[in-house]
Amino acid sequence: MGSRFEVRALKRGERRLSFQLIDMNASMKTRQAVILAATLVFAFAGVGPVQAQVDAEAAQALAKKNDCFKCHAIDKAKKGPAYTRVAARLKTKPDGVETIVEHITTGPMIQLPDGTDEKHRIIDTKDPNELKNLALWILSL
């Protein structure tokens, strides 16, 4: 019977990884391979396009100040898409932050669910750090 190994990765919100070597009678090379795989899982946990620290309170305050929650909610569609939907579409793209910043600073035409078009509201800040923080917060959802 072959050896069984199990490597568990993080689920969203967890802070630790675990790995368990089931068969201690496995060959040394096999154990080393599992340990290497687990080490890589630990090393790259959370590594991705969205890796910077986010000040969620500041991002939400900026969104509230600019009435973003009038059209968007975190996890449900309103007049605009849910932020979780935006994040799902953009978080794996290398230019996700830039895409959001451009969208909220240039006022592009958007199509609403009822088929009408209007200009997206422009965020009332020119601070690139605030804009980036807001985009990173959205992508973290």
C-alpha positions in Angstrom: 0.0 0.0 0.0 1.4 3.5 -0.9 2.1 6.3 1.5 -0.5 8.9 2.1 0.4 12.5 2.7 -1.7 15.5 3.4 -0.9 19.1 3.0 -3.4 21.7 4.1 -3.4 25.3 2.9 -5.0 28.3 4.5 -8.7 28.9 4.2 -9.7 32.6 3.9 -9.4 34.2 7.3 -7.1 31.6 8.9 -3.7 32.7 10.2 -1.8 29.4 10.3 -1.1 26.6 8.0 -0.8 23.0 8.9 0.7 20.0 7.3 0.6 16.4 8.5 2.8 13.5 7.4 0.6 10.5 7.7 3.1 7.7 6.9 6.3 7.9 8.8 7.6 4.8 7.1 7.8 6.6 3.7 11.2 6.9 2.1 13.4 9.7 3.0 13.1 11.3 -0.4 9.3 11.2 -0.2 9.3 12.8 3.2 11.8 15.5 2.0 9.5 16.2 -1.0 6.5 16.6 1.3 8.4 18.8 3.7 9.6 20.9 0.7 6.0 21.2 -0.6 4.8 22.2 2.9 7.6 24.8 3.2 6.6 26.3 -0.1 3.0 26.5 1.0 4.1 28.3 4.1 6.4 30.6 2.2 3.9 31.6 -0.4 0.8 31.7 1.8 -1.0 34.9 1.0 1.4 35.9 -1.8 -0.5 37.3 -4.7 -1.2 40.5 -6.5 -2.8 41.9 -3.4 -0.1 41.8 -0.8 0.2 45.3 0.7 -1.2 46.3 4.1 -4.7 47.7 4.0 -6.2 50.3 6.4 -9.7 49.0 6.1 -11.2 51.7 8.4 -9.6 54.5 6.3 -10.8 52.9 3.1 -14.3 52.5 4.3 -14.3 56.1 5.7 -13.2 57.4 2.2 -15.9 55.3 0.5 -18.6 56.5 3.0 -17.4 60.1 2.6 -17.8 59.8 -1.2 -21.2 58.1 -1.0 -19.8 54.9 -2.6 -22.1 52.8 -0.4 -25.1 54.5 -2.1 -24.5 52.4 -5.2 -22.2 49.6 -3.9 -22.4 47.2 -1.0 -19.7 44.8 0.2 -21.4 41.6 -0.6 -24.6 42.3 -2.5 -25.4 44.1 -5.7 -27.2 47.5 -5.5 -27.2 50.1 -8.2 -23.6 49.0 -8.8 -21.8 45.6 -8.3 -20.9 44.3 -4.9 -17.3 45.0 -4.0 -16.8 41.2 -3.5 -17.7 40.8 -7.2 -15.3 43.5 -8.3 -12.6 41.9 -6.2 -13.3 38.4 -7.6 -12.9 39.9 -11.1 -9.8 41.9 -10.5 -7.8 40.5 -7.6 -5.8 38.1 -9.7 -5.0 40.7 -12.4 -1.6 42.4 -12.0 -3.2 45.8 -12.8 -6.2 45.3 -10.5 -5.3 48.2 -8.2 -4.6 50.5 -11.1 -7.8 49.5 -12.8 -9.9 50.5 -9.8 -8.0 53.7 -9.2 -8.5 54.7 -12.8 -12.2 53.8 -12.6 -12.8 55.9 -9.5 -10.7 58.9 -10.6 -11.8 59.4 -14.2 -15.5 59.0 -14.1 -16.1 56.6 -17.0 -19.5 55.9 -18.4 -21.1 52.9 -16.8 -24.2 50.9 -17.6 -26.6 50.4 -14.8 -28.7 47.2 -14.3 -31.7 49.0 -15.8 -29.8 49.6 -19.0 -29.3 53.3 -18.6 -25.8 54.9 -18.7 -24.3 57.4 -16.4 -20.9 58.7 -15.4 -19.3 57.0 -12.4 -18.8 59.4 -9.6 -15.2 60.6 -9.1 -13.6 60.1 -5.7 -12.9 63.4 -3.9 -9.3 62.9 -3.1 -6.1 63.3 -5.1 -3.9 61.5 -2.5 -2.5 58.5 -4.3 -2.0 56.6 -1.0 -5.7 57.0 -0.1 -6.8 55.9 -3.6 -4.4 52.9 -3.5 -5.6 51.9 0.0 -9.3 52.0 -1.2 -8.5 49.9 -4.2 -6.5 47.4 -2.1 -9.4 47.2 0.4 -11.8 46.4 -2.3 -9.5 43.7 -3.7 -9.1 42.2 -0.2 -12.8 41.4 0.0 
